[in-house]
């Protein structure tokens, strides 16, 4: 399952975007949700790939609680 991470502002700098992605990884790690990887893709989208599709709802919920805007994709 791929989860797209949205930056706090549409015109975020690369550094801000990378920080948001790293924060999302940390939140998922602390919630014991395993990932396969992620990053910024060729289409400029930032995403995290979950190890298990069954964790998608939990992952979206913990990211929302942390104030990270995320969408399933």
N, C-alpha and C positions, 0 to 999 in steps of 0.2 A: 504494500500500500504506500502510495506516495502522498505526502502532505506538503502542500505549498505554504511557505512562510512569507507573509507580507511584511514589508518594512513599515515602521510607524508613520512615515511620511512618504508619499509617492515619489518624491524627488530625493530620496535619501542618498547620501554619499556612500561609496563602496565600503568604507570603514564602518559606518553605522549599520549597513546591511550585514556585513560579516559578524558584527557583534550580536545582532539580533539572531542570526543563525546559530552562533555559539551558545547564546542564552537558551535557545530552544533545545539544543542538544543536552545542555545541563539539566534543564527541567525534566526532560524525558528520562534521563539517566537516574535522577533522584526519585522518579516515580516507578523505577524498575521496568521501564519500557525499553526493550532492545531495538536497536536500529541496525540497518545494513550499511548505512552511509548517507551521503547527501552532499549538498553544496549548491553552487550556482551553475546552472546548466547553460547550454549554448543559446537558448532563447531568453536568457537573463532572469529566468525564474529561479527562485531559491526554494529548495525542497529537501525534505528528509524522507528517506525510505525506511519504513518500519520493517522489522524482521518478521512480524506476524500480522496478518490482516485483522485478526481478532482483537488486536490492541488499538485499533483506529479510534473507536469512540472514547476510550480512556485517554488516549493521547491528545485528542482534540479538546477534551474537557480540562486536562491539566494545563495545556498551553493557554487556554482561555483564562483559567484562574490566575495564571502568571502574567496576563496582559499581553500575550503574544497572539497576533492575528494569524490564524492558520485555516486552511481550507483543504478538504480532501480532493485529490485529483487523480 
